[in-house]
Amino acid sequence: MEKHVVLGVHITDRLTHAVEVQQVFTEFGRHIKTRLGLHEVDRSHNSPNGLVLIEWFGDEAKAREMAAKLNAIEGVEVQNMVFGH
């Protein structure tokens, strides 16, 4: 049975950490099926925090590897959801 893996990447001070996070996303880009970025916005400013949802394609061990690299970046936390179907 193939698993469906979704990673939630919470980024604090996203403007500071965006480059490092993007480098990791690029490194594992061939495994990212869907990427959805969420953050608060209003007329006066953008939120310093953001959440990126990643729908993973391929080897689950690679997903854990990417999560470890992202978790090593200050201000970044990764949570995962794994669905069997």
C-alpha positions as CSV (number, residue, x, y, z in Angstrom):
1,M,0.0,0.0,0.0
2,E,1.4,3.4,-1.0
3,K,1.4,6.1,1.6
4,H,0.3,9.7,1.1
5,V,2.8,12.1,2.8
6,V,2.0,15.7,3.6
7,L,4.6,17.9,5.3
8,G,3.6,21.1,7.1
9,V,6.5,23.6,7.3
10,H,6.1,26.4,9.8
11,I,8.5,29.3,9.2
12,T,9.0,32.2,11.7
13,D,10.6,35.4,10.4
14,R,10.0,34.0,6.9
15,L,11.6,37.0,5.2
16,T,14.9,36.1,7.0
17,H,14.7,32.4,6.4
18,A,13.1,32.2,3.0
19,V,16.3,31.8,1.0
20,E,17.5,28.8,3.1
21,V,14.1,27.2,3.0
22,Q,13.8,27.7,-0.7
23,Q,17.2,26.1,-1.2
24,V,16.0,22.9,0.6
25,F,12.8,22.9,-1.5
26,T,14.8,23.2,-4.7
27,E,17.1,20.4,-3.6
28,F,14.1,18.1,-3.1
29,G,12.0,19.6,-5.9
30,R,11.5,16.4,-7.9
31,H,9.7,15.0,-4.9
32,I,7.3,17.9,-4.3
33,K,4.0,17.2,-6.0
34,T,2.1,20.2,-4.6
35,R,3.3,23.2,-2.6
36,L,0.9,25.6,-0.9
37,G,2.1,28.7,1.0
38,L,-0.1,30.3,3.6
39,H,0.5,33.5,5.5
40,E,-1.4,36.4,7.0
41,V,-1.6,39.6,5.0
42,D,-3.3,43.0,5.7
43,R,-2.9,46.4,4.2
44,S,-0.1,47.6,6.5
45,H,2.3,44.6,6.5
46,N,2.9,40.9,5.7
47,S,3.0,38.4,8.6
48,P,6.5,37.4,9.7
49,N,5.3,33.8,10.0
50,G,4.2,31.4,7.3
51,L,3.1,27.9,6.7
52,V,3.9,25.8,3.6
53,L,2.1,22.6,2.9
54,I,4.0,20.0,0.8
55,E,2.4,17.0,-0.9
56,W,5.2,14.6,-1.2
57,F,5.9,12.3,-4.2
58,G,8.2,9.3,-3.9
59,D,10.4,7.8,-1.2
60,E,9.3,8.5,2.4
61,A,12.9,8.3,3.6
62,K,13.7,11.3,1.3
63,A,10.8,13.2,3.0
64,R,12.4,12.6,6.4
65,E,15.7,13.8,5.0
66,M,14.2,17.0,3.7
67,A,12.3,17.5,7.0
68,A,15.6,17.1,8.9
69,K,17.3,19.7,6.8
70,L,14.4,22.1,7.2
71,N,14.3,21.5,11.0
72,A,18.0,22.4,11.2
73,I,17.2,26.0,10.0
74,E,16.5,28.3,12.9
75,G,12.9,29.3,13.1
76,V,11.6,26.4,11.0
77,E,9.5,23.5,12.3
78,V,8.3,20.6,10.2
79,Q,5.3,18.3,11.1
80,N,4.2,15.4,8.9
81,M,1.0,13.6,8.2
82,V,1.1,10.1,6.7
83,F,-2.0,8.6,5.2
84,G,-2.2,5.0,4.1
85,H,-4.5,4.2,1.2
